[in-house]
Each structure stands twice: as structure tokens, then as C-alpha cells.
Amino acid sequence: MTQSIDLSATGEFLSVSDLKKLHGFTEAAIEKFLGECDANQPNPKSKSTKPVKLYSAARVDKVLHDELFIEWQAKKKTTSSKRSKSVEAITETVVANLGSEVSEVVTEVSKVAEITEAIAGKKTFDFDLGLDELVTADWCEFAWEDFQVEDDRNFSEEEKLHAVTTVNKMLAAAYWFPPDLFFDAFTQPMKKDDQNVNSEALAKGYKEEILTKGFKGIPLVTFMIRDRQDNTKVMLNSAPYKLMAIADLYKLGSLPADFRIPVFDLQKLKSMVRDKYGANLNFALKYAIAGGELGRDFALREISRNWLTSLCTGISVPL
């Protein structure tokens, strides 16, 4: 259990902000290498927000000299270096194609600098390094009662068992995101049909369920396809009300400190339910990745046609 201390009265502790600024930690790295904080203090900006997490300077120093942390930091620097080189390459290309007019060169290079600065200032999730750092959260067994079904008499006991087993496999293979990393990583393009009274009612009910029972449900799902509107994020394909509910609770600061959000990569699905797959569904998952927006929409429709995959993913598309 953590103790409450006055950060201004001692230099023996480092805050999350200190760890990020001074030593290049990310949220995932803090959780992986340091784990639970050693102390906390009330947030000076607002008493209603979560307390500031503090970590022992001595323990941090040990981590900084740990070979695994040093290796992680080196990989992180390599990735940042690659990004910088790609920006330099863009600048050189712009200059080479401009001709001899100096004013045009200055203008175009300035545009590149502005774009680069905007991207650098935007908080994003590093999918190359971050996914490997996410560990599976503790999860009590998923049960048939956790499915949202109107009439379970339509399913045999064998079908129920198959569905429950599939979702438990999905949860075990999911990436479990802390909320702050989750919103840096994912987006869900909202259609007009999604923004209706029914979705708001479902979101309200789901919020209450999360607060009383935790994340009791199927994981959020994705094809790991980048969002065209924001290439730093990946699109989700789950029911919009789930994202609405989690976003509202996160903004209110109502989620528990150890709350994790499971996100499942749909490309792993066919290996889990191979015996329930048809040729169309098998083709659909491949086409989702290579076929752009049309491929993704086609795959979602094929998933919604199959009772098992529709039930286990929560994907229901009007046919």
C-alpha cells in the first residue's frame, strides 16, 4: 500500500512526469520496469483528480542501470532516429524538386517543418515498441452470462460452450491497454447511425456495468488498420457505445487505477475458430487488410453473418 507524502519536502521521489522528462520513460515502461508506485500525493492542480504517483529515486536508479531497461531505451532511440531520418529525407526531396527559386525552397521546407512539429507534438502510441510491453491483465473467467443476448434459448449448450471458450481465448491473446495509452492508440470513426439515442442509452448502461463489475465483456476488436483521418491511430471495429462509455468514465476520472482495456487483433481470429470458418470468411479477413475501406466493410459484413463470430466480436452490421 502506498503512503501519502509531500513531494515538495523531499527529493527522494520522482513523479510520472519526472520519469518521462528526465529518463524517457513511457507509461508502459513505468508499469513494466517499476510496477506499483512507492508513494502518492494529492494532485496540486485539482483535488478531484487522481493523486500523483511517486517512485523511489533509489529504485529508479537501479532500473536505469538494468540491462533490460538499457536495451529498451536503445530500441526507443533507434525508432526516434528512424523518424528523424525520414523527415530529413522528405525535406531533401522537397528541396531537390523545387528548382533554383530560393523563396520557394524556404516556403516548402517551412511547410515540412510545420507538419513535422505538429506530428511530434501530438501524443501517439508507438505500435512498433508499445504492443510488446503490454501484459495480459488479471481476468476472471468469461461466462455465458457475460454475453449480451436477448434470448439464449436460440443456442445449444455446445454452441454456448464454443462461444465462451472462444472469447476466453480472445481475452488471453488481447493487448491490455491502460486508458491513457488506449486513447493515444485508437479511434473509432463514428457514423451518423451510431450517434443516436439508443447508443447513448447503451453507453449509460455499459458505464454502470463497468463500475459495478469491471470490464465484463468481449474485448474491443480491430483489424489494426490505420485511420485515414489520423494516421497515428488505429481504427476499432467494436460497438460504438463501448467506446463512448469508456471515454466518458475516463474523462470523469471514474476508472480504477488498475483498469485495463482489452483490444483483440481480428487477424488472430481464424486460428481460434477454424472449424467454424467458411471460405468467404477466410477470404474476408485477408481482404480486410489489403482491400482498404471496401475490404474492411466486406469483412465486417461476413463476420456479422456468422453467428459465432458475430457473437464473440460484438460486430453486427445491417445486411
C-alpha positions as MATLAB code, in Angstrom:
seq = 'MTQSIDLSATGEFLSVSDLKKLHGFTEAAIEKFLGECDANQPNPKSKSTKPVKLYSAARVDKVLHDELFIEWQAKKKTTSSKRSKSVEAITETVVANLGSEVSEVVTEVSKVAEITEAIAGKKTFDFDLGLDELVTADWCEFAWEDFQVEDDRNFSEEEKLHAVTTVNKMLAAAYWFPPDLFFDAFTQPMKKDDQNVNSEALAKGYKEEILTKGFKGIPLVTFMIRDRQDNTKVMLNSAPYKLMAIADLYKLGSLPADFRIPVFDLQKLKSMVRDKYGANLNFALKYAIAGGELGRDFALREISRNWLTSLCTGISVPL';
ca = [
       0.000    0.000    0.000;
       1.376    3.423   -0.909;
       1.982    6.209    1.549;
       0.931    9.842    1.149;
       3.829   12.318    1.217;
       4.577   15.932    0.393;
       6.630   15.900   -2.809;
       7.967   19.403   -2.159;
       9.506   18.316    1.122;
      11.754   15.594   -0.253;
      13.881   14.786   -3.254;
      13.703   11.045   -2.673;
      10.798   10.508   -5.048;
      10.119   11.043   -8.760;
       6.705   11.636  -10.321;
       5.496   10.086  -13.589;
       6.161   13.441  -15.256;
       9.739   13.431  -13.915;
      10.333    9.899  -15.201;
       9.153   10.846  -18.695;
      11.065   14.141  -18.931;
      14.324   13.103  -17.236;
      14.732    9.495  -18.315;
      12.460    8.911  -21.325;
      10.034    6.520  -19.631;
       6.654    5.784  -21.230;
       3.528    4.721  -19.296;
       4.049    1.129  -20.427;
       7.741    1.208  -19.442;
       6.885    2.546  -15.976;
       4.460   -0.296  -15.439;
       6.874   -2.901  -16.822;
      10.082   -1.845  -15.031;
       8.776   -0.132  -11.879;
       5.304   -1.530  -11.292;
       3.285   -0.104   -8.406;
       4.287    3.340   -7.159;
       6.004    3.740   -3.767;
       4.001    6.751   -2.600;
       1.449    9.303   -3.720;
       0.300   12.814   -3.013;
      -2.841   14.856   -3.803;
      -2.794   16.389   -7.258;
      -1.877   20.082   -6.786;
      -3.908   21.091   -9.861;
      -7.184   19.561   -8.726;
      -8.229   17.680   -5.604;
     -10.903   15.780   -7.543;
      -8.417   14.143   -9.934;
      -6.300   11.077   -9.241;
      -3.355   11.510   -6.845;
       0.170   11.935   -8.228;
       2.095    8.645   -8.313;
       5.612    8.800   -6.846;
       8.501    6.388   -7.315;
      11.548    5.928   -5.094;
      14.618    7.613   -6.614;
      16.780    4.734   -5.375;
      14.567    2.171   -7.093;
      14.501    4.232  -10.289;
      18.313    4.408  -10.235;
      18.520    0.599  -10.115;
      16.197    0.344  -13.133;
      18.285    2.862  -15.070;
      21.287    0.533  -14.704;
      19.294   -2.605  -15.520;
      20.363   -4.265  -18.799;
      16.763   -4.857  -19.927;
      15.875   -1.184  -19.451;
      19.026   -0.055  -21.257;
      18.131   -2.357  -24.177;
      14.549   -0.975  -24.247;
      15.823    2.607  -24.214;
      18.219    1.853  -27.085;
      15.353    0.455  -29.202;
      13.268    3.528  -28.420;
      16.086    5.853  -29.522;
      16.554    3.832  -32.727;
      12.882    4.244  -33.602;
      13.040    8.011  -32.932;
      16.167    8.249  -35.077;
      14.431    6.492  -37.978;
      11.580    9.002  -37.778;
      14.027   11.916  -37.831;
      15.809   10.477  -40.875;
      12.515   10.055  -42.717;
      11.707   13.722  -42.052;
      15.154   14.737  -43.354;
      14.572   12.628  -46.470;
      11.257   14.413  -47.103;
      12.975   17.787  -46.746;
      15.763   16.814  -49.166;
      13.207   15.596  -51.711;
      11.266   18.836  -51.465;
      14.440   20.886  -51.986;
      15.595   18.752  -54.927;
      12.282   19.165  -56.742;
      11.902   22.893  -56.261;
      14.396   24.266  -58.741;
      16.524   27.329  -58.177;
      13.959   29.695  -56.633;
      15.206   30.186  -53.056;
      11.946   31.683  -51.845;
      10.033   28.578  -52.965;
      12.572   26.330  -51.222;
      12.167   28.230  -47.959;
       8.382   28.095  -48.206;
       8.169   24.364  -48.879;
      10.761   23.404  -46.265;
       8.856   25.531  -43.728;
       5.701   23.580  -44.535;
       7.534   20.302  -43.883;
       8.831   21.707  -40.586;
       5.323   22.723  -39.542;
       3.930   19.276  -40.339;
       6.806   17.587  -38.515;
       6.320   19.793  -35.471;
       2.588   19.043  -35.420;
       3.222   15.289  -35.565;
       5.944   15.453  -32.902;
       3.691   17.466  -30.575;
       0.830   15.032  -30.933;
       0.648   12.328  -28.294;
       0.676    8.960  -30.040;
       1.131    5.296  -29.235;
       4.208    3.530  -30.614;
       2.797    0.339  -32.151;
       6.296   -0.921  -33.036;
       7.511   -0.966  -29.445;
       4.441   -0.491  -27.263;
       2.481   -3.652  -28.053;
       5.247   -5.942  -26.797;
       5.255   -4.097  -23.472;
       1.563   -4.676  -22.763;
       0.973   -7.578  -20.417;
      -2.238   -9.555  -20.036;
      -4.256   -8.233  -17.133;
      -5.723  -10.499  -14.466;
      -9.020  -11.787  -15.758;
     -11.667  -13.909  -14.103;
     -13.204  -16.442  -16.467;
     -15.655  -15.127  -19.040;
     -19.070  -16.815  -18.716;
     -22.111  -17.174  -20.942;
     -23.986  -14.698  -18.726;
     -21.482  -12.001  -19.787;
     -22.773  -12.118  -23.383;
     -25.424   -9.561  -24.321;
     -28.040  -11.877  -25.827;
     -31.797  -11.297  -25.896;
     -32.834  -14.953  -25.933;
     -30.222  -17.585  -25.100;
     -32.704  -20.368  -25.861;
     -31.653  -19.997  -29.511;
     -28.286  -21.527  -28.631;
     -27.473  -25.131  -27.756;
     -25.218  -25.973  -24.806;
     -22.487  -26.957  -27.275;
     -22.741  -23.589  -29.048;
     -22.633  -21.717  -25.752;
     -19.515  -23.602  -24.672;
     -17.818  -22.927  -28.024;
     -18.597  -19.195  -27.804;
     -17.414  -18.841  -24.197;
     -14.192  -20.731  -24.963;
     -13.528  -18.507  -27.991;
     -13.943  -15.271  -26.026;
     -11.653  -16.531  -23.264;
      -9.015  -17.280  -25.917;
      -9.501  -13.779  -27.336;
      -9.065  -12.207  -23.896;
      -5.898  -14.212  -23.297;
      -4.485  -13.064  -26.650;
      -5.641   -9.431  -26.329;
      -3.467   -6.372  -25.710;
      -4.468   -4.879  -22.347;
      -4.201   -1.090  -22.529;
      -4.138    1.406  -19.662;
      -6.791    4.037  -20.570;
      -4.306    6.842  -21.331;
      -2.371    4.656  -23.798;
      -5.621    3.338  -25.246;
      -6.872    6.783  -26.274;
      -3.445    7.619  -27.726;
      -3.593    4.464  -29.843;
      -7.148    4.012  -31.114;
     -10.013    5.846  -32.733;
     -13.437    4.784  -33.888;
     -14.897    6.680  -36.842;
     -18.482    7.445  -35.888;
     -21.236    7.147  -38.479;
     -24.464    9.139  -38.250;
     -26.375    5.978  -37.395;
     -24.097    5.416  -34.389;
     -24.875    8.779  -32.808;
     -28.428    8.124  -31.732;
     -30.448    7.926  -28.534;
     -30.176    4.130  -28.454;
     -26.351    4.267  -28.472;
     -26.391    6.799  -25.620;
     -28.725    4.562  -23.605;
     -26.500    1.532  -24.223;
     -23.414    3.565  -23.236;
     -25.066    4.621  -19.976;
     -25.936    1.024  -19.110;
     -22.444   -0.139  -20.012;
     -20.852    2.545  -17.818;
     -22.861    1.322  -14.830;
     -21.852   -2.263  -15.613;
     -18.148   -1.352  -15.772;
     -18.282    0.475  -12.440;
     -20.030   -2.415  -10.665;
     -18.407   -5.443  -12.338;
     -15.294   -4.145  -14.118;
     -14.656   -4.963  -17.775;
     -17.027   -7.923  -18.058;
     -17.445   -8.409  -21.757;
     -15.814   -9.344  -25.016;
     -12.644   -7.386  -25.875;
     -12.744   -4.423  -28.236;
     -11.717   -5.616  -31.686;
      -9.705   -4.201  -34.584;
      -8.120   -5.147  -37.906;
      -5.092   -2.996  -36.935;
      -5.790   -0.699  -39.909;
      -4.668    2.934  -39.662;
      -7.307    5.646  -39.591;
      -7.204    7.706  -42.801;
      -8.153   10.868  -40.897;
      -5.406   10.372  -38.302;
      -2.611    8.049  -39.423;
      -1.136    7.933  -35.903;
      -4.132    5.905  -34.680;
      -5.649    2.516  -35.487;
      -9.388    2.066  -36.119;
     -11.564   -0.004  -33.804;
     -14.451   -2.088  -35.126;
     -16.357   -2.628  -31.871;
     -19.796   -1.357  -30.890;
     -19.537    2.467  -30.611;
     -21.370    2.565  -27.273;
     -18.467    0.728  -25.624;
     -16.006    3.401  -26.669;
     -18.454    6.146  -25.625;
     -18.847    4.591  -22.171;
     -15.126    4.123  -21.538;
     -14.339    7.628  -22.834;
     -16.910    9.213  -20.511;
     -15.642    7.307  -17.473;
     -12.042    8.199  -18.328;
     -12.847   11.911  -18.652;
     -14.625   11.844  -15.285;
     -11.684   10.057  -13.646;
     -14.017    7.250  -12.565;
     -11.982    4.284  -13.803;
      -9.988    2.334  -11.193;
      -6.213    2.934  -11.182;
      -5.524   -0.610  -12.388;
      -8.242   -0.624  -15.063;
      -7.187   -2.174  -18.366;
      -8.961   -2.306  -21.730;
      -8.508   -5.497  -23.808;
      -8.079   -4.966  -27.566;
      -8.059   -8.031  -29.814;
      -6.484   -8.165  -33.279;
      -9.078   -9.777  -35.574;
      -6.339  -11.316  -37.729;
      -5.862  -13.858  -34.917;
      -9.497  -14.929  -35.027;
      -9.386  -17.559  -37.755;
      -6.842  -19.705  -35.908;
      -9.220  -19.825  -32.928;
     -12.411  -20.775  -34.761;
     -11.045  -22.557  -37.826;
     -13.744  -25.247  -37.685;
     -16.459  -22.567  -37.814;
     -14.947  -20.751  -40.778;
     -16.206  -20.765  -44.323;
     -14.235  -19.861  -47.440;
     -15.914  -16.439  -47.616;
     -14.938  -15.548  -44.072;
     -11.381  -16.724  -44.586;
     -11.093  -14.555  -47.697;
     -12.752  -11.628  -45.915;
     -10.073  -11.333  -43.235;
      -7.303  -11.320  -45.857;
      -9.203   -8.800  -47.971;
      -9.772   -6.530  -44.945;
      -6.042   -5.813  -44.745;
      -5.318   -5.490  -48.473;
      -8.601   -4.053  -49.744;
      -8.740   -0.713  -47.930;
     -12.097    0.590  -46.719;
     -14.082   -1.677  -49.059;
     -12.168   -4.719  -47.820;
     -12.772   -3.786  -44.189;
     -16.513   -3.252  -44.748;
     -16.784   -6.562  -46.595;
     -15.028   -8.388  -43.748;
     -17.302   -6.806  -41.133;
     -20.360   -7.984  -43.050;
     -19.006  -11.529  -43.334;
     -18.281  -11.602  -39.602;
     -21.808  -10.399  -38.813;
     -23.311  -13.161  -40.986;
     -21.640  -15.897  -38.919;
     -23.474  -16.429  -35.601;
     -20.300  -17.370  -33.712;
     -18.021  -14.593  -34.936;
     -20.789  -12.001  -34.597;
     -21.491  -13.112  -31.027;
     -17.830  -13.254  -29.983;
     -16.757   -9.957  -31.530;
     -19.876   -7.874  -30.964;
     -19.876   -6.916  -34.648;
     -23.403   -6.582  -36.023;
     -23.705   -4.923  -39.429;
     -27.097   -4.356  -41.122;
     -27.147   -6.689  -44.114;
];
